[in-house]
Amino acid sequence: MTKRFHQAGRHPSDEVRINPLFARHGEASVPRYRLPDEGLLPETAYQIVHDEIALDGNARLNLATFVTTWMEPEAARLYVETADKNMIDKDEYPQTAAIEDRCIRMLADLWHAPDPHQAVGVSTTGSSEACMLGGLAFKRRWQNQRRQQGKSIEHPNIVFSSAVQVVWEKFARYFEVEPRYVDVTPERPHLTPEGVLEAVDENTIAVVPVLGVTYTGIYEPVRDICLALDQYQRDTGIDIPVHVDAASGGFVAPFLQPDLAWDFRLPRVQSINTSGHKYGLVYPGLGWAIWRDRSALPEDLVFEVSYLGGSMPTFGLNFSRPGAQVLMQYYNFLRLGREGYYQVQKASQEVARHLAGEIAGMAPFELISDGSDIPVFAWKKREDTGWTLHDLSHLMRERGWQVPAYPLPSAMEDVTIMRVVVRNSFSMDLAHLFLEDLKRAVDQLERADQPLPAHITEKRPFHH
Ligand SMILES: Cc1ncc(COP(=O)(O)O)c(C=O)c1O
């Protein structure tokens, strides 16, 4: 397959015009696709970029993304003050490194690591990098064990549901591990213990349940999967570790479902990732990967960087990386504490459940999930009438709302769903406005005597 990068379509003009209000004498435009020969004044360059991005979607009306789009002014001030911090320069910025370590201990504690001081962790650019590191550690661990046993290290595999986020498909392809997808079904739209048991064997490096499936927000049953793997070990002697992809749920479950055992309370759970930039409430890009203890992370993956005259272990795909997001995570930990995180996530969940309830009451729709796990819910159309959820998504977009419609994963791809992600700052007031617009759009589609032209509501793959 030929890859096509950045084919956004060539603009009819090769020049970006400069508004005469801030152009210097003789300055009229800059080249659009070529590095300009000469520079502009800072305020002119600023204005051009500022004006151009005003055409991006309105972040508050973006119900498609999980990623934080608003932080309070003190956090924004900290962001500007710390934009120069490089996370890899532990020696130059020892306090930033110390704060990263504090965040790791706090997360290990939040997720019930047996001894948070013995847990190992790293900050990353997002969950994707954290998942890659989690997967790599398992692959290496499996290879080391197999070598010791004098067995083949060919054909490792990794098991997850067909509703897994695209990062795991990437991990499998980039790091040459066979992905084994357990198909989701309408009755059980998530990974199941039975499905896991059918897929695993002695070459399985790990099983990956997701806490907050991207399509629906549903928690996969981590505990039941671990129990099934305990029984599998008793029956076969094969010990298969579990990594929990808690990209969203890692910052929700500890506050909204504190009694749910999905984390290091389960001895089989060796590592967990989360996105600081999702329900961790930090601007992108920040993720975290935590291993329950040192034995879970093979030593040959760890590199040393200099730190305070000595050295410090690191594990990551990048070298240089911004440190500001880590400092903003720490800011949120101090600012909110457990109670604050609980209040923020609870407010989002109340909005999600209210909206889900209202949408369940609308004749054309049936809920797939109701926001009771993470504050995310999805619905489908009950019947195939003259219009589709793609048409509805298009009409909502005309009012500024970004609400994606997309097909479910393989084995259920005939079902198209629509999903709403409720995040901090999506208030109940905004939810009422959203509902009014949704009802108006549905009404318009029900009354239309012909469908919207196909090119307008073209189906696109969606990976949020
Ligand atoms: C379950 C899951 N895993 C991984 C990711 C990738 O996360 P990130 O965007 O932080 O790289 C996502 C993003 O939506 C997700 O939902």
The ligand as an SDF file (V2000), in Angstrom:
LIG
                    3D

 16 16  0  0  0  0  0  0  0  0999 V2000
   -7.8190    3.1450   25.0960 C   0  0  0  0  0  0  0  0  0  0  0  0
   -6.8330    4.0800   24.4500 C   0  0  0  0  0  0  0  0  0  0  0  0
   -5.5310    3.7240   24.3770 N   0  0  0  0  0  0  0  0  0  0  0  0
   -4.6000    4.5260   23.8140 C   0  0  0  0  0  0  0  0  0  0  0  0
   -4.9560    5.7550   23.2950 C   0  0  0  0  0  0  0  0  0  0  0  0
   -3.8840    6.6370   22.7030 C   0  0  0  0  0  0  0  0  0  0  0  0
   -3.6940    7.6950   23.5870 O   0  0  0  0  0  0  0  0  0  0  0  0
   -2.8460    9.0190   23.2770 P   0  0  0  0  0  0  0  0  0  0  0  0
   -3.7270    9.8480   22.4080 O   0  0  0  0  0  0  0  0  0  0  0  0
   -2.6590    9.5990   24.6580 O   0  0  0  0  0  0  0  0  0  0  0  0
   -1.5640    8.6270   22.6380 O   0  0  0  0  0  0  0  0  0  0  0  0
   -6.2940    6.1690   23.3550 C   0  0  0  0  0  0  0  0  0  0  0  0
   -6.7110    7.4730   22.7870 C   0  0  0  0  0  0  0  0  0  0  0  0
   -7.8690    7.7690   22.6620 O   0  0  0  0  0  0  0  0  0  0  0  0
   -7.2590    5.3260   23.9450 C   0  0  0  0  0  0  0  0  0  0  0  0
   -8.5510    5.6640   24.0380 O   0  0  0  0  0  0  0  0  0  0  0  0
  1  2  1  0
  2  3  1  0
  2 15  2  0
  3  4  2  0
  4  5  1  0
  5  6  1  0
  5 12  2  0
  6  7  1  0
  7  8  1  0
  8  9  2  0
  8 10  1  0
  8 11  1  0
 12 13  1  0
 12 15  1  0
 13 14  2  0
 15 16  1  0
M  END
$$$$
